[in-house]
Amino acid sequence: MKIAIFGKKYSPEDKTYLEKLILNLKDIKSQLCIYKPYYDLLPKDINFPSDINFFTNHEDLSCSILISIGGDGTILDTIPFVRDSGIPILGINLGRLGFLSSIAKDEIETAIHSIAKGDYSVEKRALLKLEKPSNFFGEVDYALNDITLYRNNTTSLVVVHVYIDDVFLNSYWGDGLIISTPTGSTAYSLSVGGPIITPGSQNFLIAPIASHNLTVRPVVIQDSSRIRIKIEGREDKYLITLDSKQSSINKEEELIIRRNDFDVNLIQMNNKNFFSTIRDKLMWGFDNRN
């Protein structure tokens, strides 16, 4: 089995867990491929296999599974490498909360041996595509979590006019607007009061940021919908993000957002599920008096 490793940052406290990961990958006799910029950050005394390979872009990436080491932001940054290849992603959480990178530091050995036995499932996760303006973010014009519009470093309001399948939904007055996938419902959208949506749901979520109308609430729509957006306000430019990518956009631009034509595959251990993850991460049912 050929397994790739992707990471962005290295801290000395990560070394123990990284060595454990490499040791267990050796135990299951996997062929290892690692993201070269990440490898260059690592201590030279980590005992990698002698036949290790490297990748630097999506064209170099050929593997059965891609392991993301870090937090949820690291998983988001694997998307430009995986693209439409169907390569499943396993997230090992060395960060904080970690809804997507669900494997904890002390679960590495169990997870890797489960992978070797095929004791896992693959979840398909929908992507949002920025269809218009075309190629605004280059070839990777899709997002796993959300597409977000913000006011551009000013105290002026942004007004976002939203149409669903060319039917007017609302004009949102405030700091901006989040269009989220079910995966992204536990990210930025959650912090502005949006609902948690299970990954298999065929929905998208529209949530205002700091709405100036208190009766405005997040709306869940079918993911087959075509979302058309027009921006209004005093500023000439506003900010738009696709996951971790950010750019400014002219207010004259009309935006069209829809479901992308391919999904991303995330690995889920069979002893875990979405509901147990959110219970653990959000500490539902936890009583600090105990």
Summary of the structure (lengths in Angstrom):
residues: 290
radius of gyration: 20.4
end to end distance: 44.8
largest distance: 61.5
contacts: 892
relative contact order: 0.15
helix: 20%
strand: 36%
